[in-house]
């Protein structure tokens, strides 16, 4: 039982921590797009009003 649990943790660990930099860059890109969209919507609402 102990070895099975350790194996599950190690596979989960590699899945989560291996592409960490890719996840961070993807997160930053999504945040940047979200901020740009938010600014665009805010400017549209201000200009419309």
Secondary structure as UniProt FT lines:
FT   HELIX           2..17
FT   TURN            18..19
FT   HELIX           20..48
//
